[in-house]
């Protein structure tokens, strides 16, 4: 299940400098782009925008990304 | 698959929706219809093939419920993902060396809904003997005009029971050498940060005896993304690349392959066939694939690959998932 966009875990996964490895190429590329965006603009507003984009992505692909979600959020 | 142009024309007249790759003079002869195309004479069928007499034809995966074909000039490329269907995929062909190519490469990661909407495609090219003499071209099957300076897209809507996903096959991994970062983005680099220290990039590559047949590689959370070397000019102190480098990305020179290039390519590609795939001309050349048997990843051999954004030295494929 995709955590709600308001779930604080989104902030944790987007801001941590982890070496998380997605299996999905698209998920990896998307996360990299979001982290580049946050490196350029770490404002709370941009963080919310990035969370919304990540949430939308995993919501759309929830079925095919269910294993990715488990590994990402535990 | 590679087909005779007459047969391709019949398929178009019969209403088939196709993505076509081949020589300019063959594309120019195809009739009006629901197809897009790009120039390139290199292909992987059951082996590496160079031909100006056959066309590579890709059918649209998943039998889309609707298809729309659009061309985008350099000022409107960001509309590609906006115009893409909510559930489906977009096939995109962009001419190598065009302003559209360079703008797409730099800006695609920032387009609205990039990554949310799959965009698969390739960069059209020419026979290497024709570099500087012929222009890479793309064509919209409705107006049949061969263009050097627009991107052509086929937006394909899928039923709710299907989703499209893009996959990447990459021979290369980041090596264990210096971390390379860049303060300036783009295809041409003068300076880089080597482990945080500012250096001129061309002399650095010479100093470390970099094998520039291998790319720089960035690990995007498990996805290795290459930036391939085009030219190192010590006189002009500039390195030109086949894809842009981005700020806030950590690159390393690729690790050496643990077997000959050709064998490494065969191992990475495997035998699986995909509904649509394309592979990089650099792998074709460095792997000496001309005439060699190749099992998987059949499709056009291109001057760049598109998996949401421009990639280098990879094989990219589009796959379909049937939802329960």
Interface residues (C-beta under 8 A of the other chain):
Chain A: X20 X21 X22 X23 X24 X25 X26 X27 X28 X29 X30 X31 X32 X33 X35 X36 X39 X40 X53 X56 X57 X60 X61 X63 X64
Chain B: X109 X110 X114 X115 X116 X118 X163 X165 X166 X167 X168 X218 X219 X220 X221 X222 X223 X225 X246 X247 X248 X249 X307 X308 X309 X321 X323 X324
